[in-house]
Amino acid sequence: MDIQFFKKLSLPQKFGFWKPSAPNIIGVDIGTSSIKIVQLKKEKERAILETYGALAVGPYANLKIGQAARLPEAKAVEMIQDLLKESGAKSKNAAVSISLRNTFITTIQLPAATSKSNLSDVVNIEARRYIPLPISEVVLDWWVIPKAIGASEEFKEKESAPEKRDMVEILLVAIYKEAIENYKKLMAKAGLNIQLFEIEIFSAIRSSIGREVSPVLLIDFGASSTKMAISDYGVVRLVHTFDRGSQDLTMALSNSLAIDFERAEEMKQEIGFSTKPEHKEIVSIMEPIMQYIFSEASRFIADYRRKHGRPVGRAILMGGGSLIKGLVDVGVRNMGIETVLGDPFSKVEYPAILHAVLRQAGPAFATALGLALRGLQE
């Protein structure tokens, strides 16, 4: 997908740092290979799409579209301002994604007898045992994970043991303060007022999951990394990330075929995981990388079933890397479960004429849209 596009629409008239909600808001998803925005407005309790857009980071770092890069602050500011201008976004209120690499997420167990009034103090004390940084360098948030409903009988029997029955599970989240300050400076220089921060995978889940009661696996394919999360009864239960992404597919093609990155990126997008005989060599180069990613996913869901007694039967693919042709079929073959592309724009209203375009581009905007939805709720 060419991550350099804009669309302006003419329409009728828990982890975060919150301010009162505004009539419209921009979700800003800052990735390593692109920056994406979605502007929504709230009208009679409906979320209405006003505009959206994306720009590739590569050209701002003298690299090619699709290449990941870390821009210096001045270049990042320039890029955000260009994106706001070209997309026609007018709101100055922003909900901003926090990269998983700037966070620490884990689950801890505490005695169920801990009183609600003391729970916060106990969590803060226990957090020191799990977070690999001084508590003074992070901002903490946490919430109690509900007991699983519908678990297997074997799991229920194991959990009924006194040492398990008398415990409560807590999802513990920490964000590095330095990262927060850097985002604040960047957004201020770009002319935006931050309404809230949210960890990227939580935003993507909000825009991609409906009223699911069964465990769902979400896979966010970025350029330089892949993020995974399992949501059960609408609650995030497990998060995993590793440094392997869609850029690795392009690099593999470039190295194996002795072609430049730009041409390799074009081949990846045009051919993808085609089943045509003439594309067999291209697919065979990319397949091992994708098999590795999906094998990580399979281990992830097996670990969840072992720990919680509930099988994951569905996977939703998100992120720019999920748009590679044939990827859904590769996911089904490797994971053996129902696999679909996310459709985040289904959560908002827009002109019917844009349905096909937004359905196709949607997975790349899951985080930005989820951020904007959160902003309208606050």
Secondary structure, 3 states (H helix, E strand, C coil): CCCCEEEECCCCCCCCCCCCCCCEEEEEEECCCEEEEEEEEEECCEEEEEEEEEEECHHHHCCCCCCCCCCCHHHHHHHHHHHHHHHCCCCCEEEEEECHHHEEEEEEEEECCCCHHHHHHHHHHHHHHHCCCCHHHEEEEEEEECCCCCCCHHHHHHHCCHHHHCEEEEEEEEEEHHHHHHHHHHHHHCCCEEEEEEEHHHHHHHHHCCCCCCCEEEEEECCCCEEEEEEECCEEEEEEEECCCHHHHHHHHHHHHCCCHHHHHHHHHHHCCCCCHHHHHHHHHHHHHHHHHHHHHHHHHHHHHHHHCCCCCEEEEECHHHHCCCHHHHHHHHHCCEEEECCHHHHCECCHHHHHHHHHHHHHHHHHHHHHHHHHHC
